Every structure is written in structure tokens, then in C-alpha cells.
């Protein structure tokens, strides 16, 4: 469930990046978020 | 580790449940999305369309796909299909150069 929330939050963050102009920081944040969601699902921290 | 215990974590009154199947398929989908984002960064470098728009659409489609791996109720299945497919409709129609 937390993994789902992380991915949803990243989607909202991507839209906010367009508004508040932090596009350069978005790509590493998304990659870190996906890795975090993957680790959370695989290592049973749900 | 959740995989070895064989437990199923149910949320929202057993509408979504994360069991071994959900974790396995979620892992495959998340790994695919990870590589998509790496390749997209290079692909959209010279494109006129906004990269951030594509990122947000793919992330919302990813959310729907993750819901589809863990459904236990037909309502959740329908929600997952709709959440995944509507951003894909927009992505499919977003290629303006060839129109």
C-alpha cells in the first residue's frame, strides 16, 4: 500500500514540478521513488 | 521477508491485498517503469513536447497497474483498469509531429 502511495505522490510531484519549476530535480527524485517503492514491496515493509 | 511468510496484507476491507502474486508482478512493473524513465530522459531531449507531462502520465498509469496486481474485488479491478488506461489514452494521442 505504501508503494502505491509513493507512486501516486510522485505523479503529483511531477505535476507540481511543472508549476514550481524544479524540473531538473524531478528525474532523480522519480528514480529514487521507484526504487524505494520496489524495495518496500519486495522486502515486506508494507 | 513478506515473500517467505506467505502472508497477504489486505487493506480497504479486503478490496486490495498484497500477496506473493501481487508483489511479484508489482516488481516486474516497477522495474520496467524504472528503465522506461531512464530511456525517456534521453529520448525526449530533442522533443518539443514537455517531458514532465509524460512523466506524470506514466506515473499515474503505473499507479493503476499496481492496483491491478493487487485487486481482490471487481470494483478495484475496474478502478485499476480505468486509472491505468486514461493516462494511456492521453499518451497515445500526444504525438503531435506525425499528425
Backbone of each chain as nested JSON, in Angstrom:
{
  "chains": [
    {"id": "A", "residues": [
      {"number": 1, "name": "UNK", "atoms": {"N": [0.824, -1.197, 0.0], "CA": [0.0, 0.0, 0.0], "C": [0.863, 1.252, 0.0]}},
      {"number": 2, "name": "UNK", "atoms": {"N": [1.923, 1.198, 0.806], "CA": [2.813, 2.368, 0.861], "C": [3.478, 2.594, -0.494]}},
      {"number": 3, "name": "UNK", "atoms": {"N": [3.781, 1.51, -1.194], "CA": [4.364, 1.636, -2.532], "C": [3.431, 2.348, -3.493]}},
      {"number": 4, "name": "UNK", "atoms": {"N": [2.141, 2.005, -3.415], "CA": [1.134, 2.686, -4.238], "C": [1.088, 4.172, -3.913]}},
      {"number": 5, "name": "UNK", "atoms": {"N": [1.148, 4.484, -2.618], "CA": [1.093, 5.89, -2.21], "C": [2.329, 6.65, -2.68]}},
      {"number": 6, "name": "UNK", "atoms": {"N": [3.485, 5.976, -2.666], "CA": [4.718, 6.617, -3.14], "C": [4.596, 6.966, -4.609]}},
      {"number": 7, "name": "UNK", "atoms": {"N": [4.089, 6.022, -5.414], "CA": [3.981, 6.28, -6.857], "C": [2.954, 7.373, -7.137]}},
      {"number": 8, "name": "UNK", "atoms": {"N": [1.838, 7.367, -6.405], "CA": [0.831, 8.425, -6.593], "C": [1.404, 9.779, -6.222]}},
      {"number": 9, "name": "UNK", "atoms": {"N": [2.156, 9.817, -5.109], "CA": [2.785, 11.063, -4.692], "C": [3.795, 11.572, -5.709]}},
      {"number": 10, "name": "UNK", "atoms": {"N": [4.496, 10.64, -6.348], "CA": [5.45, 11.044, -7.38], "C": [4.734, 11.643, -8.575]}},
      {"number": 11, "name": "UNK", "atoms": {"N": [3.578, 11.103, -8.925], "CA": [2.806, 11.666, -10.036], "C": [2.368, 13.09, -9.748]}},
      {"number": 12, "name": "UNK", "atoms": {"N": [1.921, 13.314, -8.525], "CA": [1.51, 14.671, -8.133], "C": [2.729, 15.587, -8.1]}},
      {"number": 13, "name": "UNK", "atoms": {"N": [3.848, 15.062, -7.61], "CA": [5.083, 15.85, -7.575], "C": [5.521, 16.248, -8.978]}},
      {"number": 14, "name": "UNK", "atoms": {"N": [5.337, 15.347, -9.94], "CA": [5.697, 15.657, -11.327], "C": [4.863, 16.815, -11.856]}},
      {"number": 15, "name": "UNK", "atoms": {"N": [3.584, 16.836, -11.492], "CA": [2.739, 17.953, -11.946], "C": [3.126, 19.238, -11.252]}},
      {"number": 16, "name": "UNK", "atoms": {"N": [3.491, 19.145, -9.97], "CA": [3.905, 20.347, -9.239], "C": [5.23, 20.876, -9.76]}},
      {"number": 17, "name": "UNK", "atoms": {"N": [6.067, 19.992, -10.276], "CA": [7.36, 20.415, -10.817], "C": [7.193, 21.342, -12.006]}},
      {"number": 18, "name": "UNK", "atoms": {"N": [6.134, 21.107, -12.769], "CA": [5.851, 21.991, -13.904], "C": [5.444, 23.381, -13.415]}},
      {"number": 19, "name": "UNK", "atoms": {"N": [4.724, 23.419, -12.315], "CA": [4.226, 24.709, -11.789], "C": [5.346, 25.475, -11.085]}},
      {"number": 20, "name": "UNK", "atoms": {"N": [6.089, 24.769, -10.227], "CA": [7.078, 25.453, -9.397], "C": [8.491, 25.403, -9.975]}},
      {"number": 21, "name": "UNK", "atoms": {"N": [8.612, 24.869, -11.176], "CA": [9.841, 24.93, -11.952], "C": [11.039, 24.286, -11.25]}},
      {"number": 22, "name": "UNK", "atoms": {"N": [10.881, 23.029, -10.866], "CA": [12.063, 22.281, -10.42], "C": [12.191, 21.005, -11.251]}},
      {"number": 23, "name": "UNK", "atoms": {"N": [12.194, 21.178, -12.579], "CA": [12.207, 20.028, -13.478], "C": [13.514, 19.26, -13.401]}},
      {"number": 24, "name": "UNK", "atoms": {"N": [14.621, 19.946, -13.127], "CA": [15.921, 19.27, -13.13], "C": [16.028, 18.287, -11.989]}},
      {"number": 25, "name": "UNK", "atoms": {"N": [15.389, 18.595, -10.86], "CA": [15.462, 17.684, -9.713], "C": [14.458, 16.55, -9.815]}},
      {"number": 26, "name": "UNK", "atoms": {"N": [13.57, 16.613, -10.794], "CA": [12.474, 15.645, -10.857], "C": [12.943, 14.252, -11.237]}},
      {"number": 27, "name": "UNK", "atoms": {"N": [13.837, 14.174, -12.223], "CA": [14.276, 12.869, -12.72], "C": [14.941, 12.013, -11.638]}},
      {"number": 28, "name": "UNK", "atoms": {"N": [15.912, 12.52, -10.877], "CA": [16.47, 11.682, -9.803], "C": [15.456, 11.366, -8.711]}},
      {"number": 29, "name": "UNK", "atoms": {"N": [14.546, 12.3, -8.436], "CA": [13.52, 12.024, -7.415], "C": [12.62, 10.873, -7.849]}},
      {"number": 30, "name": "UNK", "atoms": {"N": [12.251, 10.858, -9.11], "CA": [11.381, 9.783, -9.608], "C": [12.104, 8.446, -9.541]}},
      {"number": 31, "name": "UNK", "atoms": {"N": [13.373, 8.428, -9.937], "CA": [14.123, 7.16, -9.897], "C": [14.258, 6.656, -8.463]}},
      {"number": 32, "name": "UNK", "atoms": {"N": [14.548, 7.563, -7.547], "CA": [14.665, 7.168, -6.133], "C": [13.323, 6.675, -5.607]}},
      {"number": 33, "name": "UNK", "atoms": {"N": [12.248, 7.337, -5.999], "CA": [10.924, 6.922, -5.555], "C": [10.546, 5.539, -6.064]}},
      {"number": 34, "name": "UNK", "atoms": {"N": [10.875, 5.251, -7.321], "CA": [10.551, 3.928, -7.869], "C": [11.374, 2.851, -7.18]}},
      {"number": 35, "name": "UNK", "atoms": {"N": [12.644, 3.123, -6.955], "CA": [13.493, 2.146, -6.252], "C": [12.98, 1.953, -4.828]}},
      {"number": 36, "name": "UNK", "atoms": {"N": [12.584, 3.025, -4.173], "CA": [12.049, 2.923, -2.819], "C": [10.769, 2.11, -2.778]}},
      {"number": 37, "name": "UNK", "atoms": {"N": [9.891, 2.325, -3.744], "CA": [8.64, 1.56, -3.807], "C": [8.925, 0.09, -4.073]}},
      {"number": 38, "name": "UNK", "atoms": {"N": [9.874, -0.181, -4.951], "CA": [10.241, -1.569, -5.261], "C": [10.814, -2.266, -4.032]}},
      {"number": 39, "name": "UNK", "atoms": {"N": [11.695, -1.586, -3.319], "CA": [12.296, -2.182, -2.11], "C": [11.237, -2.417, -1.04]}},
      {"number": 40, "name": "UNK", "atoms": {"N": [10.309, -1.469, -0.92], "CA": [9.268, -1.591, 0.094], "C": [8.372, -2.799, -0.185]}},
      {"number": 41, "name": "UNK", "atoms": {"N": [8.087, -3.023, -1.458], "CA": [7.25, -4.183, -1.803], "C": [8.013, -5.486, -1.627]}},
      {"number": 42, "name": "UNK", "atoms": {"N": [9.265, -5.517, -2.071], "CA": [9.998, -6.789, -2.061], "C": [10.43, -7.207, -0.659]}},
      {"number": 43, "name": "UNK", "atoms": {"N": [10.755, -6.242, 0.189], "CA": [11.29, -6.595, 1.489], "C": [10.255, -6.542, 2.595]}},
      {"number": 44, "name": "UNK", "atoms": {"N": [8.976, -6.564, 2.231], "CA": [7.908, -6.82, 3.198], "C": [7.741, -5.75, 4.24]}},
      {"number": 45, "name": "UNK", "atoms": {"N": [7.928, -4.499, 3.879], "CA": [7.757, -3.467, 4.866], "C": [6.378, -2.851, 4.77]}},
      {"number": 46, "name": "UNK", "atoms": {"N": [5.459, -3.489, 4.044], "CA": [4.096, -2.97, 3.87], "C": [3.382, -2.925, 5.203]}}
    ]},
    {"id": "B", "residues": [
      {"number": 1, "name": "UNK", "atoms": {"N": [10.931, -11.484, 5.668], "CA": [10.544, -11.045, 4.342], "C": [9.131, -11.537, 4.027]}},
      {"number": 2, "name": "UNK", "atoms": {"N": [8.342, -10.686, 3.466], "CA": [6.938, -10.993, 3.223], "C": [6.761, -12.178, 2.287]}},
      {"number": 3, "name": "UNK", "atoms": {"N": [7.677, -12.322, 1.338], "CA": [7.581, -13.399, 0.359], "C": [7.603, -14.762, 1.035]}},
      {"number": 4, "name": "UNK", "atoms": {"N": [8.505, -14.924, 2.035], "CA": [8.661, -16.224, 2.676], "C": [7.513, -16.548, 3.634]}},
      {"number": 5, "name": "UNK", "atoms": {"N": [6.939, -15.521, 4.254], "CA": [5.884, -15.792, 5.231], "C": [4.594, -16.263, 4.588]}},
      {"number": 6, "name": "UNK", "atoms": {"N": [4.355, -15.87, 3.348], "CA": [3.121, -16.288, 2.693], "C": [1.906, -15.526, 3.168]}},
      {"number": 7, "name": "UNK", "atoms": {"N": [2.142, -14.394, 3.825], "CA": [1.009, -13.619, 4.323], "C": [0.426, -12.77, 3.202]}},
      {"number": 8, "name": "UNK", "atoms": {"N": [-0.785, -12.337, 3.438], "CA": [-1.442, -11.446, 2.491], "C": [-1.931, -10.25, 3.29]}},
      {"number": 9, "name": "UNK", "atoms": {"N": [-1.435, -9.076, 2.933], "CA": [-1.84, -7.872, 3.669], "C": [-3.019, -7.259, 2.94]}},
      {"number": 10, "name": "UNK", "atoms": {"N": [-4.175, -7.271, 3.595], "CA": [-5.394, -6.736, 2.984], "C": [-5.664, -5.35, 3.522]}},
      {"number": 11, "name": "UNK", "atoms": {"N": [-6.031, -4.46, 2.624], "CA": [-6.392, -3.097, 3.021], "C": [-7.75, -2.769, 2.416]}},
      {"number": 12, "name": "UNK", "atoms": {"N": [-8.373, -1.708, 2.926], "CA": [-9.675, -1.238, 2.454], "C": [-10.723, -2.351, 2.474]}},
      {"number": 13, "name": "UNK", "atoms": {"N": [-10.832, -3.014, 3.599], "CA": [-11.857, -4.053, 3.786], "C": [-11.707, -5.159, 2.743]}},
      {"number": 14, "name": "UNK", "atoms": {"N": [-10.477, -5.627, 2.549], "CA": [-10.131, -6.715, 1.633], "C": [-10.441, -6.397, 0.172]}},
      {"number": 15, "name": "UNK", "atoms": {"N": [-10.357, -5.141, -0.206], "CA": [-10.512, -4.794, -1.616], "C": [-9.18, -4.859, -2.34]}},
      {"number": 16, "name": "UNK", "atoms": {"N": [-8.112, -4.594, -1.615], "CA": [-6.759, -4.712, -2.163], "C": [-5.981, -5.6, -1.208]}},
      {"number": 17, "name": "UNK", "atoms": {"N": [-5.25, -6.585, -1.744], "CA": [-4.456, -7.477, -0.901], "C": [-3.119, -7.732, -1.567]}},
      {"number": 18, "name": "UNK", "atoms": {"N": [-2.048, -7.505, -0.813], "CA": [-0.705, -7.709, -1.338], "C": [-0.214, -9.079, -0.911]}},
      {"number": 19, "name": "UNK", "atoms": {"N": [-0.264, -10.037, -1.835], "CA": [0.247, -11.377, -1.584], "C": [1.431, -11.617, -2.516]}},
      {"number": 20, "name": "UNK", "atoms": {"N": [1.868, -12.876, -2.613], "CA": [3.065, -13.168, -3.406], "C": [2.896, -12.773, -4.869]}},
      {"number": 21, "name": "UNK", "atoms": {"N": [1.729, -13.051, -5.427], "CA": [1.482, -12.734, -6.843], "C": [1.563, -11.231, -7.057]}},
      {"number": 22, "name": "UNK", "atoms": {"N": [0.946, -10.462, -6.171], "CA": [0.948, -9.007, -6.309], "C": [2.358, -8.455, -6.188]}},
      {"number": 23, "name": "UNK", "atoms": {"N": [3.128, -8.996, -5.246], "CA": [4.49, -8.498, -5.066], "C": [5.345, -8.827, -6.29]}},
      {"number": 24, "name": "UNK", "atoms": {"N": [5.193, -10.026, -6.83], "CA": [5.993, -10.423, -7.996], "C": [5.69, -9.55, -9.207]}},
      {"number": 25, "name": "UNK", "atoms": {"N": [4.416, -9.408, -9.521], "CA": [4.054, -8.621, -10.695], "C": [4.325, -7.133, -10.481]}},
      {"number": 26, "name": "UNK", "atoms": {"N": [4.153, -6.652, -9.258], "CA": [4.497, -5.256, -8.966], "C": [5.973, -5.01, -9.19]}},
      {"number": 27, "name": "UNK", "atoms": {"N": [6.793, -5.975, -8.806], "CA": [8.231, -5.853, -9.019], "C": [8.585, -5.764, -10.49]}},
      {"number": 28, "name": "UNK", "atoms": {"N": [7.959, -6.602, -11.295], "CA": [8.226, -6.565, -12.744], "C": [7.796, -5.228, -13.334]}},
      {"number": 29, "name": "UNK", "atoms": {"N": [6.613, -4.751, -12.943], "CA": [6.097, -3.494, -13.489], "C": [6.955, -2.322, -13.048]}},
      {"number": 30, "name": "UNK", "atoms": {"N": [7.372, -2.305, -11.786], "CA": [8.207, -1.203, -11.293], "C": [9.586, -1.222, -11.952]}},
      {"number": 31, "name": "UNK", "atoms": {"N": [10.147, -2.401, -12.162], "CA": [11.452, -2.482, -12.831], "C": [11.352, -1.976, -14.27]}},
      {"number": 32, "name": "UNK", "atoms": {"N": [10.272, -2.345, -14.95], "CA": [10.058, -1.861, -16.327], "C": [9.919, -0.344, -16.356]}},
      {"number": 33, "name": "UNK", "atoms": {"N": [9.168, 0.19, -15.402], "CA": [8.985, 1.641, -15.343], "C": [10.3, 2.347, -15.054]}},
      {"number": 34, "name": "UNK", "atoms": {"N": [11.114, 1.752, -14.215], "CA": [12.428, 2.328, -13.895], "C": [13.257, 2.488, -15.165]}},
      {"number": 35, "name": "UNK", "atoms": {"N": [13.296, 1.432, -15.992], "CA": [14.079, 1.51, -17.231], "C": [13.433, 2.439, -18.247]}},
      {"number": 36, "name": "UNK", "atoms": {"N": [12.111, 2.529, -18.225], "CA": [11.445, 3.472, -19.123], "C": [11.871, 4.906, -18.812]}},
      {"number": 37, "name": "UNK", "atoms": {"N": [11.913, 5.25, -17.518], "CA": [12.279, 6.617, -17.149], "C": [13.724, 6.932, -17.544]}},
      {"number": 38, "name": "UNK", "atoms": {"N": [14.605, 5.963, -17.425], "CA": [15.997, 6.2, -17.817], "C": [16.084, 6.435, -19.315]}},
      {"number": 39, "name": "UNK", "atoms": {"N": [15.382, 5.619, -20.098], "CA": [15.454, 5.789, -21.556], "C": [14.7, 7.026, -22.025]}},
      {"number": 40, "name": "UNK", "atoms": {"N": [13.624, 7.38, -21.33], "CA": [12.829, 8.532, -21.742], "C": [13.595, 9.833, -21.587]}},
      {"number": 41, "name": "UNK", "atoms": {"N": [14.453, 9.901, -20.6], "CA": [15.221, 11.115, -20.369], "C": [16.057, 11.475, -21.596]}},
      {"number": 42, "name": "UNK", "atoms": {"N": [16.617, 10.466, -22.238], "CA": [17.411, 10.679, -23.436], "C": [16.526, 10.864, -24.666]}},
      {"number": 43, "name": "UNK", "atoms": {"N": [15.428, 10.133, -24.747], "CA": [14.55, 10.162, -25.925], "C": [13.888, 11.517, -26.104]}},
      {"number": 44, "name": "UNK", "atoms": {"N": [13.47, 12.135, -24.994], "CA": [12.729, 13.39, -25.079], "C": [13.624, 14.612, -25.021]}},
      {"number": 45, "name": "UNK", "atoms": {"N": [14.933, 14.434, -25.117], "CA": [15.859, 15.565, -25.027], "C": [15.62, 16.558, -26.153]}},
      {"number": 46, "name": "UNK", "atoms": {"N": [15.43, 16.058, -27.37], "CA": [15.26, 16.94, -28.51], "C": [13.806, 17.101, -28.926]}},
      {"number": 47, "name": "UNK", "atoms": {"N": [12.912, 16.64, -28.077], "CA": [11.499, 16.699, -28.43], "C": [10.902, 18.037, -28.02]}},
      {"number": 48, "name": "UNK", "atoms": {"N": [9.886, 18.462, -28.782], "CA": [9.23, 19.729, -28.443], "C": [8.191, 19.556, -27.338]}},
      {"number": 49, "name": "UNK", "atoms": {"N": [7.744, 18.33, -27.126], "CA": [6.711, 18.117, -26.103], "C": [7.348, 18.124, -24.723]}},
      {"number": 50, "name": "UNK", "atoms": {"N": [6.526, 18.423, -23.729], "CA": [7.029, 18.56, -22.376], "C": [7.319, 17.199, -21.757]}},
      {"number": 51, "name": "UNK", "atoms": {"N": [8.531, 17.071, -21.216], "CA": [8.94, 15.812, -20.596], "C": [8.159, 15.549, -19.316]}},
      {"number": 52, "name": "UNK", "atoms": {"N": [7.891, 16.612, -18.557], "CA": [7.233, 16.467, -17.257], "C": [5.813, 15.94, -17.431]}},
      {"number": 53, "name": "UNK", "atoms": {"N": [5.149, 16.364, -18.487], "CA": [3.795, 15.856, -18.747], "C": [3.823, 14.343, -18.958]}},
      {"number": 54, "name": "UNK", "atoms": {"N": [4.787, 13.887, -19.744], "CA": [4.893, 12.448, -19.989], "C": [5.2, 11.695, -18.705]}},
      {"number": 55, "name": "UNK", "atoms": {"N": [6.087, 12.258, -17.88], "CA": [6.42, 11.615, -16.604], "C": [5.188, 11.463, -15.721]}},
      {"number": 56, "name": "UNK", "atoms": {"N": [4.406, 12.509, -15.589], "CA": [3.251, 12.432, -14.688], "C": [2.214, 11.447, -15.221]}},
      {"number": 57, "name": "UNK", "atoms": {"N": [2.015, 11.424, -16.538], "CA": [1.056, 10.472, -17.115], "C": [1.517, 9.038, -16.902]}},
      {"number": 58, "name": "UNK", "atoms": {"N": [2.786, 8.774, -17.099], "CA": [3.288, 7.408, -16.906], "C": [3.205, 7.005, -15.438]}},
      {"number": 59, "name": "UNK", "atoms": {"N": [3.453, 7.937, -14.541], "CA": [3.361, 7.612, -13.109], "C": [1.926, 7.294, -12.706]}},
      {"number": 60, "name": "UNK", "atoms": {"N": [0.959, 8.01, -13.245], "CA": [-0.433, 7.687, -12.913], "C": [-0.848, 6.358, -13.531]}},
      {"number": 61, "name": "UNK", "atoms": {"N": [-0.373, 6.071, -14.746], "CA": [-0.65, 4.76, -15.341], "C": [-0.003, 3.658, -14.512]}},
      {"number": 62, "name": "UNK", "atoms": {"N": [1.168, 3.938, -13.971], "CA": [1.854, 2.971, -13.107], "C": [1.045, 2.696, -11.85]}},
      {"number": 63, "name": "UNK", "atoms": {"N": [0.441, 3.724, -11.285], "CA": [-0.42, 3.545, -10.103], "C": [-1.572, 2.591, -10.413]}},
      {"number": 64, "name": "UNK", "atoms": {"N": [-2.212, 2.808, -11.546], "CA": [-3.303, 1.915, -11.941], "C": [-2.837, 0.486, -12.148]}},
      {"number": 65, "name": "UNK", "atoms": {"N": [-1.653, 0.341, -12.741], "CA": [-1.113, -1.0, -12.975], "C": [-0.82, -1.706, -11.648]}},
      {"number": 66, "name": "UNK", "atoms": {"N": [-0.32, -0.966, -10.679], "CA": [-0.04, -1.574, -9.371], "C": [-1.33, -1.971, -8.663]}},
      {"number": 67, "name": "UNK", "atoms": {"N": [-2.379, -1.185, -8.846], "CA": [-3.676, -1.572, -8.279], "C": [-4.185, -2.851, -8.928]}},
      {"number": 68, "name": "UNK", "atoms": {"N": [-3.934, -2.996, -10.22], "CA": [-4.395, -4.189, -10.922], "C": [-3.712, -5.457, -10.443]}},
      {"number": 69, "name": "UNK", "atoms": {"N": [-2.481, -5.342, -9.943], "CA": [-1.801, -6.543, -9.464], "C": [-2.352, -7.015, -8.135]}},
      {"number": 70, "name": "UNK", "atoms": {"N": [-3.049, -6.15, -7.389], "CA": [-3.419, -6.472, -6.013], "C": [-4.916, -6.451, -5.759]}},
      {"number": 71, "name": "UNK", "atoms": {"N": [-5.724, -6.548, -6.794], "CA": [-7.164, -6.438, -6.555], "C": [-7.734, -7.717, -5.963]}},
      {"number": 72, "name": "UNK", "atoms": {"N": [-8.75, -7.555, -5.121], "CA": [-9.493, -8.692, -4.574], "C": [-10.991, -8.518, -4.813]}},
      {"number": 73, "name": "UNK", "atoms": {"N": [-11.358, -7.436, -5.436], "CA": [-12.757, -7.077, -5.618], "C": [-12.89, -6.56, -7.034]}},
      {"number": 74, "name": "UNK", "atoms": {"N": [-14.022, -6.837, -7.671], "CA": [-14.207, -6.397, -9.061], "C": [-14.195, -4.878, -9.185]}},
      {"number": 75, "name": "UNK", "atoms": {"N": [-14.618, -4.195, -8.118], "CA": [-14.594, -2.725, -8.157], "C": [-13.156, -2.22, -8.261]}},
      {"number": 76, "name": "UNK", "atoms": {"N": [-12.263, -2.839, -7.493], "CA": [-10.851, -2.455, -7.543], "C": [-10.252, -2.783, -8.901]}},
      {"number": 77, "name": "UNK", "atoms": {"N": [-10.667, -3.893, -9.495], "CA": [-10.202, -4.241, -10.838], "C": [-10.612, -3.17, -11.827]}},
      {"number": 78, "name": "UNK", "atoms": {"N": [-11.878, -2.734, -11.754], "CA": [-12.369, -1.703, -12.663], "C": [-11.631, -0.391, -12.447]}},
      {"number": 79, "name": "UNK", "atoms": {"N": [-11.443, -0.017, -11.174], "CA": [-10.728, 1.228, -10.875], "C": [-9.303, 1.182, -11.408]}},
      {"number": 80, "name": "UNK", "atoms": {"N": [-8.637, 0.042, -11.208], "CA": [-7.269, -0.094, -11.694], "C": [-7.189, 0.016, -13.2]}},
      {"number": 81, "name": "UNK", "atoms": {"N": [-8.127, -0.618, -13.904], "CA": [-8.145, -0.541, -15.371], "C": [-8.36, 0.889, -15.827]}},
      {"number": 82, "name": "UNK", "atoms": {"N": [-9.29, 1.587, -15.186], "CA": [-9.578, 2.961, -15.599], "C": [-8.418, 3.905, -15.278]}},
      {"number": 83, "name": "UNK", "atoms": {"N": [-7.827, 3.742, -14.072], "CA": [-6.713, 4.618, -13.686], "C": [-5.514, 4.379, -14.591]}},
      {"number": 84, "name": "UNK", "atoms": {"N": [-5.316, 3.157, -15.037], "CA": [-4.196, 2.869, -15.922], "C": [-4.48, 3.314, -17.353]}},
      {"number": 85, "name": "UNK", "atoms": {"N": [-5.705, 3.132, -17.809], "CA": [-5.957, 3.335, -19.234], "C": [-6.158, 4.8, -19.617]}},
      {"number": 86, "name": "UNK", "atoms": {"N": [-6.731, 5.616, -18.734], "CA": [-6.995, 7.009, -19.129], "C": [-5.703, 7.786, -19.389]}},
      {"number": 87, "name": "UNK", "atoms": {"N": [-4.66, 7.691, -18.548], "CA": [-3.393, 8.344, -18.949], "C": [-2.814, 7.755, -20.228]}},
      {"number": 88, "name": "UNK", "atoms": {"N": [-3.058, 6.48, -20.491], "CA": [-2.538, 5.883, -21.718], "C": [-3.254, 6.417, -22.944]}},
      {"number": 89, "name": "UNK", "atoms": {"N": [-4.544, 6.744, -22.814], "CA": [-5.24, 7.37, -23.938], "C": [-4.579, 8.709, -24.278]}},
      {"number": 90, "name": "UNK", "atoms": {"N": [-4.256, 9.481, -23.232], "CA": [-3.625, 10.784, -23.45], "C": [-2.234, 10.611, -24.036]}},
      {"number": 91, "name": "UNK", "atoms": {"N": [-1.477, 9.635, -23.54], "CA": [-0.133, 9.382, -24.072], "C": [-0.199, 8.955, -25.528]}},
      {"number": 92, "name": "UNK", "atoms": {"N": [-1.18, 8.131, -25.862], "CA": [-1.306, 7.652, -27.242], "C": [-1.61, 8.788, -28.199]}},
      {"number": 93, "name": "UNK", "atoms": {"N": [-2.337, 9.798, -27.715], "CA": [-2.722, 10.911, -28.582], "C": [-1.759, 12.081, -28.512]}},
      {"number": 94, "name": "UNK", "atoms": {"N": [-0.654, 11.932, -27.774], "CA": [0.199, 13.089, -27.521], "C": [1.267, 13.311, -28.583]}},
      {"number": 95, "name": "UNK", "atoms": {"N": [1.401, 12.385, -29.508], "CA": [2.45, 12.533, -30.526], "C": [1.934, 13.443, -31.613]}},
      {"number": 96, "name": "UNK", "atoms": {"N": [2.312, 14.722, -31.581], "CA": [1.719, 15.698, -32.49], "C": [2.462, 15.819, -33.8]}},
      {"number": 97, "name": "UNK", "atoms": {"N": [3.757, 15.451, -33.817], "CA": [4.575, 15.73, -35.013], "C": [4.113, 14.96, -36.226]}},
      {"number": 98, "name": "UNK", "atoms": {"N": [3.566, 13.763, -36.01], "CA": [3.209, 12.928, -37.148], "C": [1.768, 13.104, -37.598]}},
      {"number": 99, "name": "UNK", "atoms": {"N": [0.999, 13.987, -36.942], "CA": [-0.423, 14.166, -37.288], "C": [-0.588, 15.004, -38.555]}}
    ]}
  ]
}
